[in-house]
Amino acid sequence: MTIQQVLFIVIALAVLGAAIFVVTTRNLFRAALMMIAAFFGIAGLFVLLDAGLFAVAQVLIYIGAISILVIFAVMLTRGMQGMVPRNSQATAAAVTVAVVFAVLLLLFGPLRLTLDLARWPVISLFAANVSPRDVGGIEWTPPGQAIPAVPDTYIADFGRSLVDLNQYLLPFLLIAFLVDVVLAGAIFIARQRRPAEIVEDRQRQAEEETEEAEAMRRAGVLPGAASLPEGAVASASDH
């Protein structure tokens, strides 16, 4: 086993571990930090592929811009003073990511599957004449075989593809528009709210913190409420 293979295995395991932590943790701030770690690992994979441009773009754009934007959005919209931001959709996110990963693995993985829709009980009524189709079975570069060299003009070709209407100009503009919408939404959520909205939000956060602390005490993680940081759990009377 070569040093490149060892580095790939280590970086891949780090990326998978960080990604799993992102979609399973209930702490949004920690999820954002682990997302940065996953992005760093992906940049390392680009380095192993000798794609220096994409590695630099990964660090500058995803880590230097998108991740910082996500962290600021969490801090602005969830009230970091005395409260820990929580993700109430962690379980749904983990299940969704697992299903999407399984589908992508079947579609683009080395395992070849044959789908014969004409034999399926219900679908056969609408696809009786459809011939079987092979799914997956992509021929990856086998170990020990050299990866095809990247042309020296790939940076210039990539730059031209971003301004070419027949290639990536439309997705590039859509991503820029999406970032603008996210910024506008963060500003709208972080606006100065009415006192009634502030009280309602704090009561909801206090209930979430109380429920989580009670669940942790029942599980034996915390011996009692005295071990909690001061201000971490607020009661309804504080509001």
C-alpha positions in Angstrom: 0.0 0.0 0.0 1.5 3.3 -1.1 1.5 6.5 1.0 -1.1 8.1 -1.3 -3.5 5.2 -0.6 -2.9 5.6 3.1 -3.6 9.3 3.0 -6.7 8.7 0.9 -8.1 6.2 3.5 -7.3 8.6 6.4 -8.8 11.6 4.7 -11.9 9.7 3.5 -12.6 8.4 7.0 -12.2 11.9 8.4 -14.6 13.4 5.9 -17.2 10.6 6.5 -16.9 11.0 10.2 -17.2 14.8 10.1 -20.2 14.5 7.7 -22.0 12.0 9.9 -21.4 14.3 12.9 -22.9 17.2 11.0 -26.2 15.5 10.2 -26.6 13.7 13.6 -25.6 16.4 16.2 -28.3 18.6 17.6 -25.8 21.5 18.2 -25.9 23.7 15.2 -22.7 25.5 16.1 -20.7 22.3 16.4 -22.3 21.0 13.2 -21.0 24.1 11.4 -17.5 23.5 12.8 -17.5 19.9 11.7 -18.7 20.9 8.3 -15.6 23.0 8.0 -13.5 20.0 8.9 -15.3 18.0 6.1 -14.6 20.7 3.6 -10.9 20.6 4.6 -10.9 16.9 4.0 -12.4 17.3 0.5 -9.7 19.9 -0.2 -7.2 17.2 0.7 -8.8 14.8 -1.7 -8.4 17.4 -4.5 -4.7 17.7 -3.6 -4.3 13.9 -3.9 -5.9 14.2 -7.4 -3.4 16.9 -8.4 -6.3 19.3 -8.8 -4.7 22.4 -7.2 -7.3 24.8 -8.5 -10.2 23.0 -7.0 -8.3 22.5 -3.7 -7.7 26.3 -3.4 -11.3 27.0 -4.4 -12.5 24.6 -1.8 -10.6 26.4 0.9 -11.3 30.0 -0.3 -15.0 29.6 -1.2 -16.4 26.8 1.0 -14.3 27.3 4.1 -13.5 31.0 3.8 -16.9 32.1 2.7 -19.8 29.6 2.9 -18.8 28.1 6.3 -18.3 31.6 7.8 -21.7 32.6 6.4 -23.3 29.6 8.0 -21.7 30.3 11.4 -22.8 33.9 11.3 -26.3 32.9 10.4 -26.4 30.5 13.3 -25.2 33.1 15.7 -27.5 35.8 14.4 -30.7 33.8 14.3 -30.5 31.6 17.3 -29.4 33.9 20.1 -26.1 32.7 21.4 -26.4 34.7 24.6 -27.0 32.1 27.3 -28.6 29.6 24.9 -27.1 26.7 22.9 -28.6 26.5 19.4 -30.3 23.2 18.7 -31.2 21.3 15.6 -34.6 19.7 15.9 -34.3 18.0 12.5 -31.1 16.0 13.2 -32.8 12.6 12.9 -34.6 13.4 9.7 -31.4 14.9 8.2 -29.4 11.8 9.0 -32.1 9.4 7.5 -32.3 11.6 4.4 -28.6 11.7 3.9 -28.3 7.9 4.4 -31.0 7.3 1.7 -29.4 9.7 -0.8 -26.0 8.1 -0.2 -27.4 4.6 -0.8 -29.1 5.7 -4.0 -25.9 7.4 -5.3 -23.9 4.3 -4.3 -26.2 2.1 -6.3 -26.2 4.5 -9.3 -22.5 5.3 -9.5 -20.8 2.5 -7.5 -19.1 -0.5 -8.9 -22.0 -2.8 -8.2 -24.1 -3.5 -11.3 -27.8 -3.9 -10.9 -30.3 -5.0 -13.5 -33.8 -3.5 -13.2 -36.6 -5.3 -15.0 -39.6 -3.1 -14.5 -41.8 -5.4 -16.6 -41.8 -8.0 -13.8 -42.8 -5.6 -11.0 -46.4 -6.1 -9.9 -47.8 -2.6 -10.2 -45.2 -0.9 -12.4 -45.6 -3.6 -15.0 -49.1 -2.2 -15.8 -47.5 1.0 -17.1 -44.1 -0.4 -18.3 -44.9 -3.8 -19.7 -42.8 -3.2 -22.8 -39.7 -1.7 -21.1 -36.6 -3.7 -21.6 -34.3 -4.5 -18.6 -31.7 -1.7 -17.8 -28.3 -2.0 -16.1 -27.7 0.5 -13.3 -24.3 1.2 -11.8 -21.2 -0.8 -12.7 -19.0 2.3 -13.5 -15.5 1.3 -14.5 -13.3 3.0 -12.0 -9.5 3.2 -12.5 -8.1 0.0 -11.0 -5.4 0.1 -8.3 -1.9 0.4 -9.7 -3.0 2.0 -13.0 -2.0 5.6 -13.6 -4.8 8.2 -13.6 -5.0 10.1 -16.9 -3.1 13.3 -16.8 -4.9 16.5 -16.5 -4.3 18.9 -19.5 -2.3 22.0 -18.7 -5.1 24.2 -20.0 -7.7 22.9 -17.6 -7.8 26.1 -15.5 -8.4 28.2 -18.6 -11.0 25.7 -19.8 -12.8 25.8 -16.5 -12.8 29.6 -16.4 -14.4 29.7 -19.9 -17.0 27.1 -18.9 -18.2 29.4 -16.2 -19.1 32.2 -18.7 -20.4 29.9 -21.4 -24.2 29.7 -21.7 -24.0 26.1 -23.0 -22.0 24.9 -20.0 -22.0 26.3 -16.5 -23.1 29.9 -16.8 -26.7 29.3 -15.7 -25.8 27.1 -12.6 -23.2 29.8 -11.7 -25.8 32.5 -11.8 -28.3 30.4 -9.9 -25.8 29.8 -7.1 -25.0 33.5 -6.9 -28.7 34.3 -6.7 -29.2 31.6 -4.0 -26.4 33.2 -1.9 -28.1 36.6 -2.2 -31.4 35.1 -1.1 -29.8 33.5 1.9 -28.1 36.8 3.0 -31.4 38.6 2.6 -33.2 35.9 4.7 -30.6 36.1 7.4 -30.9 39.9 7.6 -34.7 39.5 7.8 -34.6 36.9 10.5 -32.0 38.9 12.5 -34.1 42.1 12.3 -35.2 43.9 15.4 -38.2 41.9 16.6 -41.2 42.9 18.7 -41.1 42.1 22.4 -43.8 39.5 22.1 -41.7 37.6 19.5 -38.6 37.7 21.6 -40.5 36.4 24.7 -42.0 33.6 22.7 -38.7 32.6 21.1 -37.0 32.5 24.5 -39.7 30.4 26.1 -39.5 27.9 23.3 -35.7 27.7 23.6 -36.0 27.3 27.4 -38.4 24.4 26.9 -36.1 22.7 24.5 -33.1 23.1 26.9 -35.2 21.8 29.8 -36.4 18.8 27.9 -32.9 18.0 26.8 -31.4 18.4 30.3 -34.1 16.1 31.7 -33.4 13.5 29.1 -29.7 13.6 29.8 -30.3 13.3 33.6 -32.6 10.2 33.0 -29.8 8.7 30.8 -27.3 9.2 33.6 -25.2 11.7 31.7 -25.7 14.5 34.1 -26.0 14.0 37.9 -28.3 17.0 38.3 -29.2 20.4 37.3 -26.3 21.9 39.3 -23.8 20.5 36.7 -25.3 22.5 34.0 -23.5 25.8 33.0 -25.1 28.9 34.5 -27.7 30.3 32.2 -27.8 27.2 30.0 -31.4 26.3 31.1 -33.8 29.1 31.6 -37.2 28.7 33.3 -40.4 30.3 32.2 -40.3 32.6 35.2 -37.1 34.3 33.9 -39.1 35.7 31.0 
